[in-house]
């Protein structure tokens, strides 16, 4: 589930700027078979902060999501 809110700004007649953000949650199920790497190579203390350890352990969990975005668009056809 994800809820987003945004703003669309027009710059002239053909350029649009779309700014948006949102919050959400996701249900994730991690299960692994035939793992072919050593855990120490990928999950050290330094790297643990970057990976947030979401993929490290098996099982079900609920995790938060944050979305921020910016798009530039051009009007090709106008009614």
Buried (B, 14 or more C-beta within 10 A) or exposed (E): EEEEEEEEEEEEEEEBEEEBBBEEEEEEEEEEEEEEEEEEEEBEEEEEEEEEEEEEEEEEEEEEEEEEEEEEEEEEEEE
